[in-house]
C-alpha cells in the first residue's frame, strides 16, 4: 500500500485518541526518565572529546572553510536521499531491530573514512545515513509507530536534527522539545504534501525547507565527526570507533524520541510534556 492511500491529515492530529489520563504508570514514568537522559544529552562533540581527548574540540575549530563547504553539500545530499528512502523504501514489515549489525556496518565505513580521509565523505556519509535510518526506523516500529503514515516516517528523519543539540543549549528548557517545535510545521507540511500529491519531490518548497532545516543541524554533528577523524594518529581504527559512537549517539536519541511519542499516544502531549519538564528540572538540579 502506498503512502498516498492514507488520507489522514497529519497536521490535524497525528496522535490517536488518548486512552489514559491522570498520571503515568510506574513503568512508563521510568521509560520517560530514561528518555530524558537520552534526549537531554551531552553533545556528540563532548562525548568524542571525553573518549579521545580534548584535541578533538581544538581540531574541530580549525576545520578550513573549503572543508566545511564540502561537508554542507554532502550532508544536504545525504539527507535528500534519506528523505526519499524514508517515504519509498522503508517497508515496515521488513524492519527488525538489529542495532548491533547496524553499528558494525557504520563502524566499518568509519574505518575506511579514517584511513582515506575526507575524500571518502561523499560515499561514506550516505551509506552511514542509510544504515542509521534503517536502525532508527526499526526502533520506531518497535515503539508502535505506523511507518506507512508520512508523519511517522518523517519522525525518523527528525532524529538527525534532534541529535545535534549543543551543550550551551542544554539549559532548563528542553532542547529536545525546542528542536521538535521548530521542525513541527515543516514536518506537517511535508507530510501533507506527500499525502496530497503521492510523490516525494525533494525540490518542492515545503520538502526543501524540511531537508534544509534537518541538514543544517545534522551538519554540525558531521563536522564534529570529521574533525575527530582528522586528528593525527586517529587513523582507520579510530575512524571506526568514532563512527561507532556516531551511530550509538543517534540510536540513543531515536529510542528517547520514540518513547516520548509512544507515551504521547497513550497519555496525551500535555501530561507527557509536564512530566518530562519535571524530570528534566530534577536532572539539571543534580548537575
N, C-alpha and C positions, 0 to 999 in steps of 0.2 A: 504494500500500500504506500503511495507517495505522500509526501508531506502536504501537498496541495489538496488532498482529500480530507483533511481535517480542518473544518471551517471555524474552529474556536478562535475568538478574538483574544490574543494574548494580553492586550492592553486592558481589557475589561476586568478580568480577574483570572490570572493564571493558576490560582490555587483552588482545589476542590473545597467543598463546604467544610467548615471547621466542625470537628466531632467531639472535641474535648474543651472544656473551659475551666477556669479556676487556677490551677497550678500544675506544674509539670510533675510527672511521676518521678520517683527517685532514680529510676534507670535513665529516663530522658533528661533529668537535671544533670546527672553525671555525664551523659553524652554531650550536653551543651557546654559543660565546663571544659571537656576535652576540646570541643570545637573552638572555644575562646582561646585556649592555649595554641591551637593550630593556626588560627587566623590572625591573632594579635601577636605575631611572632617577631623574632629578630630578623632583620633583613637578610637576604641571601649573601650580601657583601660581608656582613658581620659574621655570619656562620662560616663563610670561607676563611675570613681573616682569623677567626678563632682556631680553625683547623690547620691552616697553613702558615699563619704568622701575619704580622701587621704589614709586611711588604706588599701584600695583595692590594690593600687600600691605596698605598702610595703609587703603585703602578697603575691602578685604576684612574687616578687623577692625571696620569701622564699619557693617556691614550691620545694620539695625534688626531687632528680634525679629519684627515682623509680616511682614517680607520673608522671613526665614528660615522662618517657618511656611508661607508660600506656596510657597517652594522645596521644602520637605519634602513637601508634598501633591502638587505637580506631579511630583516625582521618583518618588514611590511609585506614582502613577497611570500614569506612563510606563513604569516597569519592569513593572507588572502587565500592561499592554498588550503589552509586548515578550515577556513570558513566554508569553502565548497565541500570539503571532505565531511565536515560536521553534518551538513544537511543532505548529502547524497550517498555517502558510503558507510556511515555508521549503522550497521544492522543490529538492532537491539538484541535479537535472539542469538547473535554470534559473539556477543561481548561477555567475557568472563574476566574476573579479577585475577590477573596474572602479574602482580606488581614486581615480583622477583625477576620474571622473564623480561619485562619492560625495562627494569633497571639494568639488566645485563646488556640489552641491546644499546641503550643510550650510553652506558659506560664504554662499550666497545667503540662507538662513534667518537666519544670524547678522547679515547686513546689515540685515534687517528688524527684528531684535531690537535692534540698535544704534540704529536710527532711532526706534523706538517704545517701547523700554524694557521693564520687567518685565510690562507688560500683555500682551505677546505670548507670555510664557513658557508658558502652558497649551497654546498651539498650536505654538509653535516647538520646544519641547523634545520632545514626542512625535514630531514629524516628524523631527527630527535623530536621535533614538534609533533610529527605524525604518530610516533610511538607514544609520546606523552599524552596525546589526545585520546588514543585508544584506552590508555590506562585511566585517564580522567573519566571517560565515558563509562567504563566498566564500574568505577566507583559510583558514578551517578545512578546507573541501573541498579546496583546493589542497594542503593538508598531509596529506591522506589520511583525514580524518575521515568517518565514515559518519553523516550528519546525519539519517538515518531512525531512528537509535537515540537515545532520550531523553537518555542520559548525555552523548553527544557534542553534541547540540543545546543542552543546558543549559550545556555548557562555553563556548558562545558568550556566553551571558548572564553567566557568571562574569567575563568580560573587563571589564564595567562596574565590578566591585568591585576587580579586580586593578589597574586603572589609577588607584586612589585612594590609593596609599601616600603618606604624608607624609615629609618629609626627615628628621625625627627618628626614623623607623622604618628608615632605610637604614643599618643598622649591619652588624656582621659576620654576623648571621643573616639569611637571605634573607627579605625582606618578601614576595616572591612566594610562596614555599612556606608562609609563615606564614598568609597570607590563604587560599591554596588549602586548607590543612589545616582552617582554621576553617569553610570552606564545604563541605568534603567530605561530612560526614554529611547536611547539608541537601540537597545535590545528589543524593546517592544515594537518600534517602528520597523526594524529589520525583519522581525518575525511576522508582522502583519504583511509586509511586502511579499515575503515568501509564500504565505498562505494565499494572498490575493492573486499573485502572478504565477505561482507554481514554478518559479525559476530561482536560481541562485546567481544573479548577475552582480559580480563584485564591483562593477562600475556604477551601479545605481547609487544616487547620492546618499540614501539612508543606509545602505550597506557600506559604502566607502567611509562614511562617518564612523560607524562602529569599528570597522577594521582599523582606521586611523587611531581611534581612542585606545584600543587594546594594544596596538603595535607600539604606541608612544610609551606606554607603561612597561610593557614586556621588554622593550628595547633597553631599558635601564638595567634589567637583570642580565640580559645577554651581554651587555657591555661589562658588567661585573665579572661574568664568567670568562669572557675573552681576556680581560685584564689579568685574571688569576692565571690563565693558561699562558700568558705572555711573560710571567715571572721567570727569570733564569733558573734553571735546574728543575723546573716543574716537569717538563718532558712528557713522554707518552703516558707513563704510569700516573703521573699527577693529573694529566688531562682527563684520564678515565675516572679518577677519584673525584675530580671537580664535576664531571657530568653525572656521576652517581649522586652527589649532593644536590645537583641541579634538579634531577627528576624527583628525588626524595622530597625536596622542598615543595614542589608543585603537587605531588601526590598528597602530602600532608594538608596543603591548602584545599585541595579538592575534597578530601574527607571532611574537613571542617565545614566547607561551603555547603555540601550536600546534606550534611547533618542538620545544619540550620534550616535549609529548605524543607527537609523531611518534617522537622518539628513544626515549622510554619504551616504545613498542610494539616497537621493534627490539632495544633493549639491556636493557630492564628498568628499573624505577624506582630500584633501589638504586644501580646503576652510574651512571645519569644524575645522580642527586642528589649522589653523591660528587664527580663531575667538576664539576658546577655549583658546589658549595661551594668546590672548589679554585679555580675560575676567579674566583669572587666574592672570595675572600680575596686573590688577586692584584690584582684591580681595586681593592679597598679599600686595599691596601698602597701603591698608586701615588698615591692621593688624599691 
